[in-house]
């Protein structure tokens, strides 16, 4: 029985995937302004009863690390030659866990009454056996500008796999780093291709 419990615990922990490799000289000489990302999420809840209110700050750190790893000189300025404006649009642990619940609101927020056909607020959101529960997703909307002119606009998504509602905050952070790396990879040709 102890072995079965150990195997079940081992199976529920999904190791973080390795970060994408990047050439540390790929963006050498590029000056990139990266203002603080906006939080465009409807709620700070990430599902599974967890709240991550500091996710925009973590997004900024992940973006600075990702572009710095590629050799770019990153600043807070919105007047740099290149400016990347980012909005955090979504951060969840599976679609089944996105419904707002009392635990998904900021601590001081009042409880908003729900419609007559809504399930009880204490009712679990989804089954533990539903496969979508373990998919952490972070969506970033971004606009890259050069000298005040829009050069690129797009949306990137980062993913991380986990057992349902296990390591929820860590897996959302992992998905955030994946989204930051994806954004860097998408705009790198534009940043390098300009004179």
N, C-alpha and C positions, 0 to 999 in steps of 0.2 A: 504494500500500500504506500509506503514511504517513497519507493521508487516511482510509482505512478504520479504522486504529487510533485516530485522533483521534475519529472519529464513534462508534466503539464505546466509548471512554472517556467521551465526552460523554453518551452514552445511558445509561451505567451510573450516573451521578451524578444523583440525584433531588433537586431543591431542596426545602428545608423549606417546608411549607405555612404560610400566614400564620396568626398567632394570631387567635382570635376577638376581635372588637371588644367592648368592655364600657364602659358608662358609668362614668366615674371617681367619680360621685356615687351610684351604685346602692346601695351598702351603707354610705353615710356615716352615722356614729353607731352602727354595729353593733360591739360588742366581742365578738371571737371568740377563744376559747382553742383552740390547735392544738398538742396534745402531739406529741412526736416520733412519726412513723409506725412501726408495727411491721413487721418483715420476716417475712412469712408464706410466703415462697417456699420450695420444697423444696430449692433449690440457688441459689447466687449466679450461676450460669451463665445467659447470655442466648442461648446457641446460637452456632453458627459458631465455637466454641472460645474465646469471650470470657467474661470474668467481670467482673461489676460489683458489688462488695461494698458500695460506698457509695451504692447506689441509694436506700435509705430517707432518707439525708441530702439527696440531690438531690430526692426527693419532697417533703420538708419545704420546701426552698427554692422549689420550683415552686408548692406550695400557698400559701405565704406571699405570693409574688409575685402569684399569681392573685387572691387575696382582697384584697390591698392595692391592686392595680390597680383594683378595684371600690370602693375607699374604706373598706373595713373596717379596724378597728383590731385587728391580730392580735397575740396574746401566746402565750407558752409555757404559760400557766396551764391547769389542768384545773378551775379554779373560776370561770372567766369566766361571764357570763350565758349565752352560747352556747358549747358545746364540740363540736368536730369531731374525732372519733377515727378515725384512718385506719390501715388495714393494707395493705401492698403484697403482693398475692396472687400476681401473675404478671408477668413481664417477659421476653419472648422475641422472637426473630427468626424467626417462623413455626413452625408445629407440627412441621415436619419436623426442626427443629434442637433439640428440647427434651430428647431422651434424654441422660441424664447420661453424660458421658465424663470421662476422667481430667482434662482441662483445665477441666471445669466445677466442680471441687471447690476448696475453699480450699487454698492451697499446702501446709499442714502435714497435711492429711487423708490417711489411708492409703487405698490402693486397695482397694475392696471387690470381692470376687470376684462374678462374675455367673453366672447359670444356664447350663446346658449348651446351651440353644437360642438364647442371645443372640449377636448378631453380634460379631466381633472388636472390641476397644476402639479400635483404630486406624482402623477402617473409616469412611469419610466417611458422614455422616448422610443426606444426600440429594443428588440431582442438582442441578447448577447451573441446570438448565432447569426445575426444578419451581417453579411460580409462587408457591407459598405461602412460599418462602424469603424473599421481600422484604417480608413483612408484619410490621412490628414492632408488638407488642401489649403494653400495660401495663394490668393490672387492679387497681383499688383497691376495697377494701371499706370502707365508711364508716358511721359512726353520728353523727348530730347530736343533741345533747341541749340542753335548755333548763332551767336551774335543777335539774339532776340527773335530769330526766325525759327519756326517749327521745322525740324528735320525728320522727325519720326514720332509716331504715336502708336502705342500698342498695349496689349495685355499679355502678361506672362503668368503662368501657373506653376507652382512648386508642389511636389508630392512627397509623402513619406508613408510607409506602410507600418502598421502596428496591429497587435491584437486589439479587439474592440475595447476602447476606453482605457487602455493600458498605456502609461507614459504619455498621456494626452498633451501636456504642456511641452514636453521634450520633443514629441513628434511634430507639433505645430512649428516649433523653432527649427527643426530639421527641414520641414517643408518651406519655411521662410528662407533659409539659406539656399535651398534648391532654387527657389524663385529668384533670389538675388543673382545667383550664378547664371540662370537662364537669361535674365535681363542683360547681364554683362555680355554674354555670348551673342545676344541679338543685336546690341548696339555697337559692339566692337568693330565690325567692318566699317560702320559709318564714322566712328571716331578715328580710325586709322586711315581711311580713304581720303579724308579732307586734307588740303594743303596747310 
